[in-house]
């Protein structure tokens, strides 16, 4: 297997894991605070390897997420496209931050994504979400350094196996 295919297999594996964590059942109390796993994985791959940097990739991933979660078609796609656009704009700055500072940038990006989701929810007359719904970007910020270290370790191990 070529090194490009091995890198793609790890990327696909992490995205599938993110999708699985997105649909995994959680207790009703903590469900609204679920981190946006797919967006976090997309942010990691964009920052660290320059993969998943194109708006079309984010759009297709968002549509898949919309189909998987049963939300309005295009809801997650719009949020991910805007997230990738902002990430590309500030990528060269964010990628050199240590993980705890990157966590703050991830928080801001995911908070922006939540505001876009709120706009769509209100436009479709689904009412105002519960207050715990706003905890998801904060929870993602707390998970970011650990997710970053785990994915970085997997990527490093994969590179060592290739050589």
C-alpha positions in Angstrom: 0.0 0.0 0.0 1.4 3.4 -0.9 2.1 6.0 1.7 -0.7 8.3 0.3 -3.2 5.4 0.7 -2.1 4.8 4.2 -2.5 8.5 5.1 -6.0 8.4 3.5 -7.0 5.3 5.4 -6.1 7.0 8.7 -8.1 10.1 7.7 -11.1 8.0 6.7 -10.8 6.0 9.9 -10.8 9.1 12.1 -13.7 10.6 10.1 -15.7 7.4 10.5 -15.0 7.4 14.2 -16.1 11.0 14.4 -19.4 10.1 12.6 -19.9 7.2 15.0 -19.3 9.4 18.1 -21.8 11.8 16.6 -24.6 9.3 16.4 -23.7 7.3 19.6 -26.5 7.5 22.0 -25.9 9.6 25.1 -28.1 10.3 28.2 -30.7 13.0 27.4 -29.1 15.3 30.0 -25.7 15.5 28.3 -26.8 15.1 24.7 -26.9 18.9 23.9 -23.3 19.3 25.2 -21.9 16.6 22.8 -18.7 17.9 21.2 -18.9 18.4 17.4 -16.5 15.5 16.8 -16.6 15.7 13.0 -15.7 19.4 13.0 -12.9 18.8 15.5 -11.4 16.0 13.3 -11.8 18.2 10.2 -9.9 21.0 12.1 -7.1 18.7 13.1 -6.5 17.3 9.5 -6.7 20.8 8.0 -4.2 22.2 10.5 -1.7 19.4 10.7 -1.5 17.9 7.2 -3.3 20.3 5.0 -5.9 17.7 4.2 -9.6 18.5 4.2 -9.0 22.1 3.3 -11.3 22.5 0.5 -14.9 23.9 0.8 -16.2 21.1 -1.4 -14.9 18.5 0.9 -16.5 20.2 3.9 -19.8 20.5 2.0 -19.9 16.8 1.2 -18.9 15.9 4.7 -21.6 18.2 6.0 -24.2 16.6 3.7 -23.2 13.1 4.9 -23.6 14.4 8.5 -27.0 15.9 7.7 -28.2 12.5 6.2 -26.8 10.6 9.2 -28.3 12.8 11.9 -31.6 13.5 10.1 -31.2 17.3 10.2 -32.2 19.7 7.5 -30.3 18.9 4.4 -27.4 21.4 4.1 -27.5 22.5 7.8 -24.2 21.0 8.8 -22.8 21.5 5.3 -23.2 25.3 5.6 -21.6 25.3 9.1 -18.7 23.2 8.0 -18.1 25.2 4.8 -17.9 28.4 6.8 -15.7 26.7 9.4 -13.3 25.6 6.8 -13.3 29.0 5.2 -12.4 30.7 8.5 -9.8 27.9 9.3 -8.1 28.4 5.9 -8.0 32.2 6.5 -6.2 31.8 9.9 -4.5 28.4 9.3 -1.0 29.7 9.2 -1.4 31.4 12.6 -3.4 28.7 14.4 -1.2 25.7 13.4 1.8 27.0 15.3 0.0 27.6 18.6 0.5 25.0 21.3 -2.5 22.7 21.8 -4.0 24.7 24.7 -4.0 27.9 22.6 -5.3 26.0 19.6 -8.1 24.9 22.0 -9.2 28.5 22.3 -9.2 28.9 18.5 -11.3 25.7 18.2 -13.7 27.1 20.8 -14.1 30.3 18.7 -14.6 28.4 15.5 -17.1 26.0 17.0 -18.9 28.8 18.8 -19.2 30.5 15.4 -20.6 27.3 14.0 -23.1 27.1 16.8 -24.3 30.6 15.9 -24.9 29.5 12.3 -26.8 26.4 13.5 -28.9 28.7 15.8 -29.7 30.9 12.9 -30.9 27.9 10.8 -32.9 26.5 13.8 -34.7 29.8 14.3 -35.4 30.2 10.6 -37.0 26.8 10.5 -39.2 27.6 13.6 -37.7 24.9 15.8 -37.6 27.2 18.8 -34.7 28.3 21.0 -32.4 25.4 22.1 -31.9 24.6 25.7 -29.0 26.4 27.4 -26.9 23.3 27.6 -26.8 23.3 23.8 -24.2 26.2 24.1 -21.9 23.9 26.2 -20.7 21.9 23.2 -18.0 24.3 22.0 -16.7 24.6 25.6 -16.6 20.8 25.9 -14.9 20.5 22.6 -12.3 23.1 23.8 -11.6 20.9 26.8 -11.3 17.8 24.6 -9.1 19.4 21.9 -5.6 19.1 23.5 -6.3 15.3 24.1 -7.7 14.8 20.7 -4.8 16.6 19.1 -2.2 14.5 21.0 -4.0 11.2 20.2 -4.3 12.0 16.5 -0.8 13.4 16.3 0.5 10.2 17.9 -1.4 8.0 15.4 -0.1 10.1 12.5 3.5 9.9 13.8 3.2 6.1 14.3 1.9 5.7 10.8 4.8 7.7 9.4 7.3 5.5 11.3 5.7 2.3 10.0 6.0 3.7 6.4 9.8 4.3 6.8 
